[in-house]
Amino acid sequence: MKRYFAAAVMSAAALALATPAQAQDKKADKGASKGVMKVLTENDKVRAYETTLKPGAENTAVPSSATRVLRVLNGGTLERTYADGKKEKIEYKAGDVRILNPSPAYTAKNVGKTEVKLYIVQVK
């Protein structure tokens, strides 16, 4: 009986020690944080929204097949990764305005040290 009790206590202690590490592993498995998109207004022809990407955050839902007008509210560095694996770094400065024509699909990740905030008007 003592042997069984000792084994049970050892197992419980090992489980208690392993649980925080497992929780950290699950947190790490979730990957990079996501960018935040806030729709400000839209109708059947256009959508106006703000996208905010904290350092390390990724936007996997870029509407690259649509024409967009982009105004940089807070600048920084984003890295685009295209479906074919090609990568491209884009520098944004506050106040910049760009017209983005339809392009191949890509994801965007904030690889800089500052939060990037963009105001975008997308033609539907």
N, C-alpha and C positions, 0 to 999 in steps of 0.2 A: 504494500500500500504506500509506504514511504517513497519507493522508487517511482511509482506512478505519479504521485503528487509532485515530486521533484521534476519529473519530465514535463508535466503540465505547466509548472511555473516557468521552466526554462523556455518552453515553446511560446508561452504568453509574452515573456520578456523579449524574445527574439522578434515576435510579431510587432510588439510595441515599438521596438527600435527601427524596424523596417518600414513602418507605415509612413513616417514623415518623408523619407527618401522616395518612396513610391509616389507620394502625392506630388513631390517636386518633379519627378520624371513625367507624370501625367501633365503637369503644367507646362513643362518644356516641350512635350509632344504636340501641344496645341499650336506651336509655331509662332510666327510673327503676329503682332496685333494688326487689326484691320483698320483701314482708313474709315472716316465717318463722312457720310454724304447726307446733307440736310437739304431737302427740296424746299425752295422758297416759294415758288409759284410755277404753274404749268397750265397749258391748254393743249388743244389737239395739234398745234404746230411747233411749239417750243417748250423747253423745260429750263428753268433757272434754278441753280443749286450751288451750294458751297461744299467743297471737299476739304477735309482737314486730315493731314497725315502727320502724326507724331514721329520723331526719329525711330526708325526701324519698322514703322507701320507699312502695310502693303495694301494696295487697291487692286483686287483681282477682277473687278467688274467695270473696267474702263470701256465706255461706249465708243470704241475706236471706229466703228463703221458709220458714225454720224459726223456731220460738220459741227464744230463747236467753236465758240469764242470764249477765250479764257483770259481772266484778269487776275494777276497775282496780288493777293492781299498781304501775304507774308511769305517771303522768299526762302529758298533753300535748294537742295540738290535731290533730284529724283533719278532713279535708274529704271529705264524701261527694259523689260525682258520679253522678247517676241517669241512666238510659238516655235520658230526654228532655232531658238537658243541664242540668237544675237542679242547683245546688250548695248545700251546706249545711255550715257549720263546726260541729264538736262539740268542746266542751271537756271533758276528762276529768281528774278529780282523784284522786290515790291514795286508795284505800279506798272510792270510789263503787261502788255496786251498782245495776245497772239490769236491767230485764226488757225485752227487745227482741222485739216481736211481729213476725210476718211482714210484709214490706213489699216494695215494688217493688225490682227488682235495682239494685245500685249498686256502685261501687268506692270504696275508702277510701284516702286518701293522707295521710301524716304531713306536715303543712305547718308544724309547730312546730320548735323547736330541741332538743327532748329526745326520747329514745327512749320510745315508748309500748309498754307491755306489759300485755296483757289476759288474764285467766283467764276462759274461756268454757265454759259447759255448754249444749250444743245438744240439744234434743229432736228425735229422728229421726222 
